[in-house]
Amino acid sequence: MVVQNGLRLRLTQAERRLWRAFHSGTLVQLGDNPIGVGRTPGQNAPADGATWGPERTVRAQVIVALLLGAREPGVGAVPAVRLRGARITGRSSCAAAPWTTSWR
């Protein structure tokens, strides 16, 4: 469970993967379907993101919590949000916040 702005967030499996990977900047790949011409709904095309389930969904507020320092970096590591194949849901503002980490 994560606390952001006084709210407790229960993390999904996809969010927990991102949370664990953040401290070392490790890439989190959600979904295992290769990108290709013959894709069907639900594969890696962003246009099909609405068909992706919770295993590929990450809330924006979880990403913002990480970027604003909710998790400590690993020793000798550069923390980063590196996420591929995810559907990011919700809205969260951090325009006036100081950025201390990177994301790709």
N, C-alpha and C positions, 0 to 999 in steps of 0.2 A: 504494500500500500504506500502511496506517495502523497505528500501534503504539499499543495500549491495554493498560495494566497488563503490559507486557512481551510481549504477544501481537501478532503481526503479522496484520493483517486484510487480505485481498485483497477490494477493494470490487467489488460488482456494478455494472452500468450504472446502476441506480436509485440505489444508494448514492453513486456518483460524482456524479450530478446533485445530490443533497442536499448532498454535501460542497462542491461548487463554489458552490451557492446560499447556503450558510450565512453566509458572511462579510458578505453584504449583506442578509440576511433575506428573500431572494426566495422567493416561493411556488413549490414544486415540485408539479406536478399529474401524478400517475401514472394512466394510463388515460385514454381519450378518449371514453368512452361517457357520454352524458347520463343523468342520473337520471330515471326515468320509470316509469309504471305497467306498461308492457309489457316490462320488463327480462327478460333471460334470464340464466341462471347465468354468472358471470364478469364481469358489468358492475359498476356502482358500488355495489351493495348490499353493506354489510358482511357480511351473512349469506352471501354468495357468495364471501367472501374466500379460502376454502380452494381455490377454483378458479383464483385468480389465479396467474400464473406469476412467474418471477424478475424480469420487467420491472416488477412492481408490489410487490415484496417488499423490505423494509428490515429489517436486524437491529437489535434493540433496543440492542445494544452499540455500534453505530455512532452512533446518536442520543445515547447517554450520552456517548460520547467527545467529540462536538461540544459538548454542553451543559457539559462539564467543562473546556473550553478546549483541545481538541486542535488546533483551527484558529484562527488569528488573525483578528480582525475586519478588514474593509476600512477604509480611511482614510475617516473621516467617515460611516461606516455603523454600524448597529446590528445585530449578528449575531443570528440567530434560526433555529430549526428551524420551518419552515412547510411542512407536508406534507399533501397531500390525495390520497385515492384509493390509499393504500398499505396493504399488509398488513405489520404489524410482527410479526416472529417472535423467538422466544428470550426469555430473561430476563436482566435486568441490573439490579443494585441500585446506587442512588446516593442512598439516603435520608440518609446522614450527610454527603454532599458539599455544598460551598458552590455555590449556583447563581449563575452569572454571566451567563447568557443566558436568553432566553425561547423558548418553543415553543408552536405552535398546531396 
